[in-house]
């Protein structure tokens, strides 16, 4: 069963938009999926800044760097 998603507005640069469009054209993966994956990476990277919270994605490895 798909998880419920909330609608939000984000602002990206024209260059980011173009690169995401090209990535979508090549992979057929929706841009929204790439944006959610990017958010997950940021949340995992800064997980230590939200003390007392359960991990958002327990099986996700912390990105290097």
mmCIF file as Biopython writes it, N, C-alpha, C and O atoms, coordinates in Angstrom:
data_model
#
loop_
_atom_site.group_PDB
_atom_site.id
_atom_site.type_symbol
_atom_site.label_atom_id
_atom_site.label_alt_id
_atom_site.label_comp_id
_atom_site.label_asym_id
_atom_site.label_entity_id
_atom_site.label_seq_id
_atom_site.pdbx_PDB_ins_code
_atom_site.Cartn_x
_atom_site.Cartn_y
_atom_site.Cartn_z
_atom_site.occupancy
_atom_site.B_iso_or_equiv
_atom_site.auth_seq_id
_atom_site.auth_asym_id
_atom_site.pdbx_PDB_model_num
ATOM 1   N N  . UNK A ? 1  ? 0.841  -1.172 0.000   1.0 0.0 1  A 1 
ATOM 2   C CA . UNK A ? 1  ? 0.000  0.000  0.000   1.0 0.0 1  A 1 
ATOM 3   C C  . UNK A ? 1  ? 0.895  1.247  0.000   1.0 0.0 1  A 1 
ATOM 4   O O  . UNK A ? 1  ? 1.833  1.338  0.792   1.0 0.0 1  A 1 
ATOM 5   N N  . UNK A ? 2  ? 0.609  2.183  -0.870  1.0 0.0 2  A 1 
ATOM 6   C CA . UNK A ? 2  ? 1.389  3.420  -0.966  1.0 0.0 2  A 1 
ATOM 7   C C  . UNK A ? 2  ? 1.124  4.294  0.251   1.0 0.0 2  A 1 
ATOM 8   O O  . UNK A ? 2  ? 0.003  4.360  0.756   1.0 0.0 2  A 1 
ATOM 9   N N  . UNK A ? 3  ? 2.178  4.965  0.711   1.0 0.0 3  A 1 
ATOM 10  C CA . UNK A ? 3  ? 2.042  5.883  1.831   1.0 0.0 3  A 1 
ATOM 11  C C  . UNK A ? 3  ? 1.408  7.176  1.351   1.0 0.0 3  A 1 
ATOM 12  O O  . UNK A ? 3  ? 1.608  7.592  0.210   1.0 0.0 3  A 1 
ATOM 13  N N  . UNK A ? 4  ? 0.648  7.803  2.222   1.0 0.0 4  A 1 
ATOM 14  C CA . UNK A ? 4  ? 0.023  9.090  1.927   1.0 0.0 4  A 1 
ATOM 15  C C  . UNK A ? 4  ? 1.120  10.134 1.769   1.0 0.0 4  A 1 
ATOM 16  O O  . UNK A ? 4  ? 2.091  10.137 2.525   1.0 0.0 4  A 1 
ATOM 17  N N  . UNK A ? 5  ? 0.973  11.001 0.809   1.0 0.0 5  A 1 
ATOM 18  C CA . UNK A ? 5  ? 1.959  12.047 0.549   1.0 0.0 5  A 1 
ATOM 19  C C  . UNK A ? 5  ? 1.303  13.408 0.718   1.0 0.0 5  A 1 
ATOM 20  O O  . UNK A ? 5  ? 0.126  13.593 0.407   1.0 0.0 5  A 1 
ATOM 21  N N  . UNK A ? 6  ? 2.092  14.362 1.219   1.0 0.0 6  A 1 
ATOM 22  C CA . UNK A ? 6  ? 1.621  15.728 1.390   1.0 0.0 6  A 1 
ATOM 23  C C  . UNK A ? 6  ? 2.132  16.579 0.248   1.0 0.0 6  A 1 
ATOM 24  O O  . UNK A ? 6  ? 3.245  16.378 -0.237  1.0 0.0 6  A 1 
ATOM 25  N N  . UNK A ? 7  ? 1.330  17.518 -0.174  1.0 0.0 7  A 1 
ATOM 26  C CA . UNK A ? 7  ? 1.726  18.430 -1.234  1.0 0.0 7  A 1 
ATOM 27  C C  . UNK A ? 7  ? 2.481  19.610 -0.631  1.0 0.0 7  A 1 
ATOM 28  O O  . UNK A ? 7  ? 2.102  20.126 0.421   1.0 0.0 7  A 1 
ATOM 29  N N  . UNK A ? 8  ? 3.548  20.032 -1.300  1.0 0.0 8  A 1 
ATOM 30  C CA . UNK A ? 8  ? 4.310  21.198 -0.873  1.0 0.0 8  A 1 
ATOM 31  C C  . UNK A ? 8  ? 4.875  21.891 -2.101  1.0 0.0 8  A 1 
ATOM 32  O O  . UNK A ? 8  ? 4.884  21.330 -3.197  1.0 0.0 8  A 1 
ATOM 33  N N  . UNK A ? 9  ? 5.341  23.100 -1.910  1.0 0.0 9  A 1 
ATOM 34  C CA . UNK A ? 9  ? 5.956  23.847 -3.003  1.0 0.0 9  A 1 
ATOM 35  C C  . UNK A ? 9  ? 7.424  24.016 -2.702  1.0 0.0 9  A 1 
ATOM 36  O O  . UNK A ? 9  ? 7.794  24.367 -1.581  1.0 0.0 9  A 1 
ATOM 37  N N  . UNK A ? 10 ? 8.272  23.769 -3.694  1.0 0.0 10 A 1 
ATOM 38  C CA . UNK A ? 10 ? 9.700  24.006 -3.555  1.0 0.0 10 A 1 
ATOM 39  C C  . UNK A ? 10 ? 10.156 24.883 -4.711  1.0 0.0 10 A 1 
ATOM 40  O O  . UNK A ? 10 ? 9.522  24.927 -5.765  1.0 0.0 10 A 1 
ATOM 41  N N  . UNK A ? 11 ? 11.256 25.572 -4.497  1.0 0.0 11 A 1 
ATOM 42  C CA . UNK A ? 11 ? 11.834 26.394 -5.548  1.0 0.0 11 A 1 
ATOM 43  C C  . UNK A ? 11 ? 13.207 25.840 -5.866  1.0 0.0 11 A 1 
ATOM 44  O O  . UNK A ? 11 ? 14.040 25.668 -4.976  1.0 0.0 11 A 1 
ATOM 45  N N  . UNK A ? 12 ? 13.440 25.562 -7.139  1.0 0.0 12 A 1 
ATOM 46  C CA . UNK A ? 12 ? 14.731 25.066 -7.582  1.0 0.0 12 A 1 
ATOM 47  C C  . UNK A ? 12 ? 15.236 25.970 -8.707  1.0 0.0 12 A 1 
ATOM 48  O O  . UNK A ? 12 ? 14.475 26.727 -9.310  1.0 0.0 12 A 1 
ATOM 49  N N  . UNK A ? 13 ? 16.525 25.869 -8.969  1.0 0.0 13 A 1 
ATOM 50  C CA . UNK A ? 13 ? 17.097 26.691 -10.023 1.0 0.0 13 A 1 
ATOM 51  C C  . UNK A ? 13 ? 16.727 26.117 -11.388 1.0 0.0 13 A 1 
ATOM 52  O O  . UNK A ? 13 ? 16.378 24.941 -11.497 1.0 0.0 13 A 1 
ATOM 53  N N  . UNK A ? 14 ? 16.802 26.939 -12.417 1.0 0.0 14 A 1 
ATOM 54  C CA . UNK A ? 14 ? 16.554 26.414 -13.767 1.0 0.0 14 A 1 
ATOM 55  C C  . UNK A ? 14 ? 17.501 25.261 -14.118 1.0 0.0 14 A 1 
ATOM 56  O O  . UNK A ? 14 ? 17.110 24.315 -14.801 1.0 0.0 14 A 1 
ATOM 57  N N  . UNK A ? 15 ? 18.748 25.349 -13.645 1.0 0.0 15 A 1 
ATOM 58  C CA . UNK A ? 15 ? 19.718 24.283 -13.931 1.0 0.0 15 A 1 
ATOM 59  C C  . UNK A ? 15 ? 19.307 22.979 -13.244 1.0 0.0 15 A 1 
ATOM 60  O O  . UNK A ? 15 ? 19.406 21.907 -13.839 1.0 0.0 15 A 1 
ATOM 61  N N  . UNK A ? 16 ? 18.849 23.068 -12.006 1.0 0.0 16 A 1 
ATOM 62  C CA . UNK A ? 16 ? 18.381 21.868 -11.315 1.0 0.0 16 A 1 
ATOM 63  C C  . UNK A ? 16 ? 17.179 21.271 -12.033 1.0 0.0 16 A 1 
ATOM 64  O O  . UNK A ? 16 ? 17.087 20.055 -12.197 1.0 0.0 16 A 1 
ATOM 65  N N  . UNK A ? 17 ? 16.263 22.125 -12.458 1.0 0.0 17 A 1 
ATOM 66  C CA . UNK A ? 17 ? 15.077 21.658 -13.168 1.0 0.0 17 A 1 
ATOM 67  C C  . UNK A ? 17 ? 15.454 20.938 -14.459 1.0 0.0 17 A 1 
ATOM 68  O O  . UNK A ? 17 ? 14.915 19.875 -14.766 1.0 0.0 17 A 1 
ATOM 69  N N  . UNK A ? 18 ? 16.375 21.520 -15.207 1.0 0.0 18 A 1 
ATOM 70  C CA . UNK A ? 18 ? 16.804 20.911 -16.472 1.0 0.0 18 A 1 
ATOM 71  C C  . UNK A ? 18 ? 17.477 19.565 -16.236 1.0 0.0 18 A 1 
ATOM 72  O O  . UNK A ? 18 ? 17.197 18.597 -16.944 1.0 0.0 18 A 1 
ATOM 73  N N  . UNK A ? 19 ? 18.353 19.500 -15.254 1.0 0.0 19 A 1 
ATOM 74  C CA . UNK A ? 19 ? 19.052 18.234 -14.982 1.0 0.0 19 A 1 
ATOM 75  C C  . UNK A ? 19 ? 18.079 17.160 -14.505 1.0 0.0 19 A 1 
ATOM 76  O O  . UNK A ? 19 ? 18.206 15.992 -14.874 1.0 0.0 19 A 1 
ATOM 77  N N  . UNK A ? 20 ? 17.107 17.557 -13.683 1.0 0.0 20 A 1 
ATOM 78  C CA . UNK A ? 20 ? 16.092 16.590 -13.251 1.0 0.0 20 A 1 
ATOM 79  C C  . UNK A ? 20 ? 15.244 16.117 -14.431 1.0 0.0 20 A 1 
ATOM 80  O O  . UNK A ? 20 ? 14.890 14.941 -14.509 1.0 0.0 20 A 1 
ATOM 81  N N  . UNK A ? 21 ? 14.919 17.029 -15.349 1.0 0.0 21 A 1 
ATOM 82  C CA . UNK A ? 21 ? 14.143 16.651 -16.533 1.0 0.0 21 A 1 
ATOM 83  C C  . UNK A ? 21 ? 14.921 15.651 -17.378 1.0 0.0 21 A 1 
ATOM 84  O O  . UNK A ? 21 ? 14.358 14.658 -17.838 1.0 0.0 21 A 1 
ATOM 85  N N  . UNK A ? 22 ? 16.218 15.906 -17.586 1.0 0.0 22 A 1 
ATOM 86  C CA . UNK A ? 22 ? 17.050 14.984 -18.368 1.0 0.0 22 A 1 
ATOM 87  C C  . UNK A ? 22 ? 17.125 13.624 -17.676 1.0 0.0 22 A 1 
ATOM 88  O O  . UNK A ? 22 ? 17.018 12.583 -18.323 1.0 0.0 22 A 1 
ATOM 89  N N  . UNK A ? 23 ? 17.309 13.644 -16.354 1.0 0.0 23 A 1 
ATOM 90  C CA . UNK A ? 23 ? 17.358 12.390 -15.599 1.0 0.0 23 A 1 
ATOM 91  C C  . UNK A ? 23 ? 16.049 11.626 -15.743 1.0 0.0 23 A 1 
ATOM 92  O O  . UNK A ? 23 ? 16.054 10.409 -15.930 1.0 0.0 23 A 1 
ATOM 93  N N  . UNK A ? 24 ? 14.935 12.335 -15.658 1.0 0.0 24 A 1 
ATOM 94  C CA . UNK A ? 24 ? 13.627 11.697 -15.856 1.0 0.0 24 A 1 
ATOM 95  C C  . UNK A ? 24 ? 13.504 11.113 -17.260 1.0 0.0 24 A 1 
ATOM 96  O O  . UNK A ? 24 ? 13.042 9.984  -17.426 1.0 0.0 24 A 1 
ATOM 97  N N  . UNK A ? 25 ? 13.918 11.878 -18.270 1.0 0.0 25 A 1 
ATOM 98  C CA . UNK A ? 25 ? 13.831 11.402 -19.652 1.0 0.0 25 A 1 
ATOM 99  C C  . UNK A ? 25 ? 14.621 10.109 -19.851 1.0 0.0 25 A 1 
ATOM 100 O O  . UNK A ? 25 ? 14.199 9.222  -20.593 1.0 0.0 25 A 1 
ATOM 101 N N  . UNK A ? 26 ? 15.754 10.013 -19.189 1.0 0.0 26 A 1 
ATOM 102 C CA . UNK A ? 26 ? 16.617 8.832  -19.359 1.0 0.0 26 A 1 
ATOM 103 C C  . UNK A ? 26 ? 16.175 7.636  -18.524 1.0 0.0 26 A 1 
ATOM 104 O O  . UNK A ? 26 ? 16.364 6.488  -18.926 1.0 0.0 26 A 1 
ATOM 105 N N  . UNK A ? 27 ? 15.583 7.910  -17.355 1.0 0.0 27 A 1 
ATOM 106 C CA . UNK A ? 27 ? 15.238 6.818  -16.441 1.0 0.0 27 A 1 
ATOM 107 C C  . UNK A ? 27 ? 13.750 6.515  -16.381 1.0 0.0 27 A 1 
ATOM 108 O O  . UNK A ? 27 ? 13.352 5.425  -15.970 1.0 0.0 27 A 1 
ATOM 109 N N  . UNK A ? 28 ? 12.925 7.473  -16.788 1.0 0.0 28 A 1 
ATOM 110 C CA . UNK A ? 28 ? 11.463 7.385  -16.692 1.0 0.0 28 A 1 
ATOM 111 C C  . UNK A ? 28 ? 10.992 7.372  -15.236 1.0 0.0 28 A 1 
ATOM 112 O O  . UNK A ? 28 ? 9.838  7.041  -14.965 1.0 0.0 28 A 1 
ATOM 113 N N  . UNK A ? 29 ? 11.874 7.729  -14.299 1.0 0.0 29 A 1 
ATOM 114 C CA . UNK A ? 29 ? 11.506 7.860  -12.887 1.0 0.0 29 A 1 
ATOM 115 C C  . UNK A ? 29 ? 10.963 9.277  -12.698 1.0 0.0 29 A 1 
ATOM 116 O O  . UNK A ? 29 ? 11.586 10.233 -13.159 1.0 0.0 29 A 1 
ATOM 117 N N  . UNK A ? 30 ? 9.815  9.435  -12.030 1.0 0.0 30 A 1 
ATOM 118 C CA . UNK A ? 30 ? 9.270  10.772 -11.822 1.0 0.0 30 A 1 
ATOM 119 C C  . UNK A ? 30 ? 10.220 11.670 -11.029 1.0 0.0 30 A 1 
ATOM 120 O O  . UNK A ? 30 ? 10.910 11.207 -10.121 1.0 0.0 30 A 1 
ATOM 121 N N  . UNK A ? 31 ? 10.249 12.940 -11.375 1.0 0.0 31 A 1 
ATOM 122 C CA . UNK A ? 31 ? 11.093 13.916 -10.681 1.0 0.0 31 A 1 
ATOM 123 C C  . UNK A ? 31 ? 10.756 13.918 -9.193  1.0 0.0 31 A 1 
ATOM 124 O O  . UNK A ? 31 ? 11.656 14.059 -8.365  1.0 0.0 31 A 1 
ATOM 125 N N  . UNK A ? 32 ? 9.508  13.768 -8.842  1.0 0.0 32 A 1 
ATOM 126 C CA . UNK A ? 32 ? 9.108  13.779 -7.435  1.0 0.0 32 A 1 
ATOM 127 C C  . UNK A ? 32 ? 9.791  12.672 -6.635  1.0 0.0 32 A 1 
ATOM 128 O O  . UNK A ? 32 ? 10.072 12.846 -5.450  1.0 0.0 32 A 1 
ATOM 129 N N  . UNK A ? 33 ? 10.058 11.545 -7.272  1.0 0.0 33 A 1 
ATOM 130 C CA . UNK A ? 33 ? 10.765 10.452 -6.595  1.0 0.0 33 A 1 
ATOM 131 C C  . UNK A ? 33 ? 12.192 10.876 -6.282  1.0 0.0 33 A 1 
ATOM 132 O O  . UNK A ? 33 ? 12.686 10.620 -5.184  1.0 0.0 33 A 1 
ATOM 133 N N  . UNK A ? 34 ? 12.859 11.522 -7.231  1.0 0.0 34 A 1 
ATOM 134 C CA . UNK A ? 34 ? 14.222 11.994 -6.987  1.0 0.0 34 A 1 
ATOM 135 C C  . UNK A ? 34 ? 14.253 13.039 -5.875  1.0 0.0 34 A 1 
ATOM 136 O O  . UNK A ? 34 ? 15.168 13.045 -5.053  1.0 0.0 34 A 1 
ATOM 137 N N  . UNK A ? 35 ? 13.265 13.912 -5.849  1.0 0.0 35 A 1 
ATOM 138 C CA . UNK A ? 35 ? 13.211 14.941 -4.805  1.0 0.0 35 A 1 
ATOM 139 C C  . UNK A ? 35 ? 13.004 14.298 -3.443  1.0 0.0 35 A 1 
ATOM 140 O O  . UNK A ? 35 ? 13.664 14.687 -2.480  1.0 0.0 35 A 1 
ATOM 141 N N  . UNK A ? 36 ? 12.104 13.322 -3.336  1.0 0.0 36 A 1 
ATOM 142 C CA . UNK A ? 36 ? 11.901 12.633 -2.055  1.0 0.0 36 A 1 
ATOM 143 C C  . UNK A ? 36 ? 13.153 11.889 -1.630  1.0 0.0 36 A 1 
ATOM 144 O O  . UNK A ? 36 ? 13.483 11.878 -0.444  1.0 0.0 36 A 1 
ATOM 145 N N  . UNK A ? 37 ? 13.865 11.263 -2.571  1.0 0.0 37 A 1 
ATOM 146 C CA . UNK A ? 37 ? 15.119 10.579 -2.237  1.0 0.0 37 A 1 
ATOM 147 C C  . UNK A ? 37 ? 16.150 11.570 -1.709  1.0 0.0 37 A 1 
ATOM 148 O O  . UNK A ? 37 ? 16.878 11.269 -0.763  1.0 0.0 37 A 1 
ATOM 149 N N  . UNK A ? 38 ? 16.211 12.754 -2.321  1.0 0.0 38 A 1 
ATOM 150 C CA . UNK A ? 38 ? 17.135 13.787 -1.862  1.0 0.0 38 A 1 
ATOM 151 C C  . UNK A ? 38 ? 16.802 14.245 -0.453  1.0 0.0 38 A 1 
ATOM 152 O O  . UNK A ? 38 ? 17.699 14.454 0.363   1.0 0.0 38 A 1 
ATOM 153 N N  . UNK A ? 39 ? 15.521 14.401 -0.166  1.0 0.0 39 A 1 
ATOM 154 C CA . UNK A ? 39 ? 15.096 14.786 1.182   1.0 0.0 39 A 1 
ATOM 155 C C  . UNK A ? 39 ? 15.493 13.709 2.182   1.0 0.0 39 A 1 
ATOM 156 O O  . UNK A ? 39 ? 15.974 14.023 3.272   1.0 0.0 39 A 1 
ATOM 157 N N  . UNK A ? 40 ? 15.298 12.452 1.824   1.0 0.0 40 A 1 
ATOM 158 C CA . UNK A ? 40 ? 15.688 11.350 2.713   1.0 0.0 40 A 1 
ATOM 159 C C  . UNK A ? 40 ? 17.186 11.376 3.006   1.0 0.0 40 A 1 
ATOM 160 O O  . UNK A ? 40 ? 17.603 11.124 4.136   1.0 0.0 40 A 1 
ATOM 161 N N  . UNK A ? 41 ? 17.997 11.681 1.991   1.0 0.0 41 A 1 
ATOM 162 C CA . UNK A ? 41 ? 19.445 11.754 2.196   1.0 0.0 41 A 1 
ATOM 163 C C  . UNK A ? 41 ? 19.815 12.875 3.170   1.0 0.0 41 A 1 
ATOM 164 O O  . UNK A ? 41 ? 20.666 12.683 4.038   1.0 0.0 41 A 1 
ATOM 165 N N  . UNK A ? 42 ? 19.185 14.033 3.032   1.0 0.0 42 A 1 
ATOM 166 C CA . UNK A ? 42 ? 19.459 15.162 3.936   1.0 0.0 42 A 1 
ATOM 167 C C  . UNK A ? 42 ? 19.017 14.817 5.357   1.0 0.0 42 A 1 
ATOM 168 O O  . UNK A ? 42 ? 19.746 15.081 6.314   1.0 0.0 42 A 1 
ATOM 169 N N  . UNK A ? 43 ? 17.830 14.230 5.500   1.0 0.0 43 A 1 
ATOM 170 C CA . UNK A ? 43 ? 17.338 13.868 6.824   1.0 0.0 43 A 1 
ATOM 171 C C  . UNK A ? 43 ? 18.246 12.832 7.493   1.0 0.0 43 A 1 
ATOM 172 O O  . UNK A ? 43 ? 18.476 12.898 8.701   1.0 0.0 43 A 1 
ATOM 173 N N  . UNK A ? 44 ? 18.752 11.894 6.729   1.0 0.0 44 A 1 
ATOM 174 C CA . UNK A ? 44 ? 19.671 10.893 7.287   1.0 0.0 44 A 1 
ATOM 175 C C  . UNK A ? 44 ? 20.980 11.552 7.706   1.0 0.0 44 A 1 
ATOM 176 O O  . UNK A ? 44 ? 21.533 11.224 8.756   1.0 0.0 44 A 1 
ATOM 177 N N  . UNK A ? 45 ? 21.474 12.474 6.896   1.0 0.0 45 A 1 
ATOM 178 C CA . UNK A ? 45 ? 22.739 13.154 7.198   1.0 0.0 45 A 1 
ATOM 179 C C  . UNK A ? 45 ? 22.638 13.946 8.497   1.0 0.0 45 A 1 
ATOM 180 O O  . UNK A ? 45 ? 23.585 13.965 9.283   1.0 0.0 45 A 1 
ATOM 181 N N  . UNK A ? 46 ? 21.511 14.594 8.731   1.0 0.0 46 A 1 
ATOM 182 C CA . UNK A ? 46 ? 21.344 15.450 9.903   1.0 0.0 46 A 1 
ATOM 183 C C  . UNK A ? 46 ? 20.506 14.806 11.005  1.0 0.0 46 A 1 
ATOM 184 O O  . UNK A ? 46 ? 19.995 15.502 11.883  1.0 0.0 46 A 1 
ATOM 185 N N  . UNK A ? 47 ? 20.364 13.497 10.963  1.0 0.0 47 A 1 
ATOM 186 C CA . UNK A ? 47 ? 19.579 12.762 11.949  1.0 0.0 47 A 1 
ATOM 187 C C  . UNK A ? 47 ? 20.049 13.063 13.376  1.0 0.0 47 A 1 
ATOM 188 O O  . UNK A ? 47 ? 19.234 13.132 14.295  1.0 0.0 47 A 1 
ATOM 189 N N  . UNK A ? 48 ? 21.350 13.241 13.560  1.0 0.0 48 A 1 
ATOM 190 C CA . UNK A ? 48 ? 21.910 13.498 14.891  1.0 0.0 48 A 1 
ATOM 191 C C  . UNK A ? 48 ? 21.459 14.842 15.470  1.0 0.0 48 A 1 
ATOM 192 O O  . UNK A ? 48 ? 21.628 15.081 16.665  1.0 0.0 48 A 1 
ATOM 193 N N  . UNK A ? 49 ? 20.900 15.703 14.656  1.0 0.0 49 A 1 
ATOM 194 C CA . UNK A ? 49 ? 20.462 17.018 15.117  1.0 0.0 49 A 1 
ATOM 195 C C  . UNK A ? 49 ? 19.023 17.012 15.627  1.0 0.0 49 A 1 
ATOM 196 O O  . UNK A ? 49 ? 18.511 18.039 16.073  1.0 0.0 49 A 1 
ATOM 197 N N  . UNK A ? 50 ? 18.379 15.855 15.560  1.0 0.0 50 A 1 
ATOM 198 C CA . UNK A ? 50 ? 17.008 15.721 16.047  1.0 0.0 50 A 1 
ATOM 199 C C  . UNK A ? 50 ? 17.014 14.665 17.155  1.0 0.0 50 A 1 
ATOM 200 O O  . UNK A ? 50 ? 16.561 13.538 16.953  1.0 0.0 50 A 1 
ATOM 201 N N  . UNK A ? 51 ? 17.541 15.050 18.345  1.0 0.0 51 A 1 
ATOM 202 C CA . UNK A ? 51 ? 17.664 14.064 19.425  1.0 0.0 51 A 1 
ATOM 203 C C  . UNK A ? 51 ? 16.315 13.554 19.902  1.0 0.0 51 A 1 
ATOM 204 O O  . UNK A ? 51 ? 15.316 14.273 19.914  1.0 0.0 51 A 1 
ATOM 205 N N  . UNK A ? 52 ? 16.323 12.298 20.290  1.0 0.0 52 A 1 
ATOM 206 C CA . UNK A ? 52 ? 15.121 11.693 20.831  1.0 0.0 52 A 1 
ATOM 207 C C  . UNK A ? 52 ? 14.134 11.200 19.802  1.0 0.0 52 A 1 
ATOM 208 O O  . UNK A ? 52 ? 13.084 10.667 20.160  1.0 0.0 52 A 1 
ATOM 209 N N  . UNK A ? 53 ? 14.443 11.364 18.549  1.0 0.0 53 A 1 
ATOM 210 C CA . UNK A ? 53 ? 13.546 10.907 17.499  1.0 0.0 53 A 1 
ATOM 211 C C  . UNK A ? 53 ? 13.961 9.520  17.018  1.0 0.0 53 A 1 
ATOM 212 O O  . UNK A ? 53 ? 15.149 9.201  16.970  1.0 0.0 53 A 1 
ATOM 213 N N  . UNK A ? 54 ? 12.996 8.718  16.669  1.0 0.0 54 A 1 
ATOM 214 C CA . UNK A ? 54 ? 13.277 7.432  16.051  1.0 0.0 54 A 1 
ATOM 215 C C  . UNK A ? 54 ? 13.802 7.688  14.644  1.0 0.0 54 A 1 
ATOM 216 O O  . UNK A ? 54 ? 13.414 8.672  14.015  1.0 0.0 54 A 1 
ATOM 217 N N  . UNK A ? 55 ? 14.682 6.815  14.134  1.0 0.0 55 A 1 
ATOM 218 C CA . UNK A ? 55 ? 15.169 6.992  12.761  1.0 0.0 55 A 1 
ATOM 219 C C  . UNK A ? 55 ? 14.009 7.019  11.775  1.0 0.0 55 A 1 
ATOM 220 O O  . UNK A ? 55 ? 13.051 6.256  11.901  1.0 0.0 55 A 1 
ATOM 221 N N  . UNK A ? 56 ? 14.110 7.914  10.785  1.0 0.0 56 A 1 
ATOM 222 C CA . UNK A ? 56 ? 13.057 8.004  9.776   1.0 0.0 56 A 1 
ATOM 223 C C  . UNK A ? 56 ? 13.044 6.781  8.881   1.0 0.0 56 A 1 
ATOM 224 O O  . UNK A ? 56 ? 11.985 6.248  8.548   1.0 0.0 56 A 1 
ATOM 225 N N  . UNK A ? 57 ? 14.236 6.341  8.494   1.0 0.0 57 A 1 
ATOM 226 C CA . UNK A ? 57 ? 14.366 5.154  7.652   1.0 0.0 57 A 1 
ATOM 227 C C  . UNK A ? 57 ? 15.418 4.260  8.294   1.0 0.0 57 A 1 
ATOM 228 O O  . UNK A ? 57 ? 16.605 4.414  8.009   1.0 0.0 57 A 1 
ATOM 229 N N  . UNK A ? 58 ? 15.014 3.337  9.147   1.0 0.0 58 A 1 
ATOM 230 C CA . UNK A ? 58 ? 15.989 2.544  9.907   1.0 0.0 58 A 1 
ATOM 231 C C  . UNK A ? 58 ? 16.952 1.739  9.051   1.0 0.0 58 A 1 
ATOM 232 O O  . UNK A ? 58 ? 18.058 1.443  9.503   1.0 0.0 58 A 1 
ATOM 233 N N  . UNK A ? 59 ? 16.575 1.373  7.834   1.0 0.0 59 A 1 
ATOM 234 C CA . UNK A ? 59 ? 17.460 0.567  7.004   1.0 0.0 59 A 1 
ATOM 235 C C  . UNK A ? 59 ? 18.336 1.416  6.090   1.0 0.0 59 A 1 
ATOM 236 O O  . UNK A ? 59 ? 19.125 0.867  5.321   1.0 0.0 59 A 1 
ATOM 237 N N  . UNK A ? 60 ? 18.215 2.758  6.157   1.0 0.0 60 A 1 
ATOM 238 C CA . UNK A ? 60 ? 18.985 3.631  5.275   1.0 0.0 60 A 1 
ATOM 239 C C  . UNK A ? 60 ? 20.338 3.920  5.894   1.0 0.0 60 A 1 
ATOM 240 O O  . UNK A ? 60 ? 20.429 4.301  7.061   1.0 0.0 60 A 1 
ATOM 241 N N  . UNK A ? 61 ? 21.386 3.739  5.111   1.0 0.0 61 A 1 
ATOM 242 C CA . UNK A ? 61 ? 22.742 4.028  5.569   1.0 0.0 61 A 1 
ATOM 243 C C  . UNK A ? 61 ? 23.017 5.530  5.479   1.0 0.0 61 A 1 
ATOM 244 O O  . UNK A ? 61 ? 22.524 6.202  4.574   1.0 0.0 61 A 1 
ATOM 245 N N  . UNK A ? 62 ? 23.805 6.051  6.421   1.0 0.0 62 A 1 
ATOM 246 C CA . UNK A ? 62 ? 24.150 7.464  6.414   1.0 0.0 62 A 1 
ATOM 247 C C  . UNK A ? 62 ? 25.097 7.729  5.251   1.0 0.0 62 A 1 
ATOM 248 O O  . UNK A ? 62 ? 26.059 6.985  5.059   1.0 0.0 62 A 1 
ATOM 249 N N  . UNK A ? 63 ? 24.837 8.789  4.464   1.0 0.0 63 A 1 
ATOM 250 C CA . UNK A ? 63 ? 25.705 9.094  3.320   1.0 0.0 63 A 1 
ATOM 251 C C  . UNK A ? 63 ? 27.097 9.482  3.783   1.0 0.0 63 A 1 
ATOM 252 O O  . UNK A ? 63 ? 27.270 10.063 4.855   1.0 0.0 63 A 1 
ATOM 253 N N  . UNK A ? 64 ? 28.084 9.156  2.967   1.0 0.0 64 A 1 
ATOM 254 C CA . UNK A ? 64 ? 29.471 9.524  3.254   1.0 0.0 64 A 1 
ATOM 255 C C  . UNK A ? 64 ? 29.678 10.976 2.898   1.0 0.0 64 A 1 
ATOM 256 O O  . UNK A ? 64 ? 29.085 11.487 1.949   1.0 0.0 64 A 1 
ATOM 257 N N  . UNK A ? 65 ? 30.544 11.654 3.683   1.0 0.0 65 A 1 
ATOM 258 C CA . UNK A ? 65 ? 30.934 13.010 3.323   1.0 0.0 65 A 1 
ATOM 259 C C  . UNK A ? 65 ? 30.342 14.044 4.100   1.0 0.0 65 A 1 
ATOM 260 O O  . UNK A ? 65 ? 30.612 15.222 3.868   1.0 0.0 65 A 1 
#
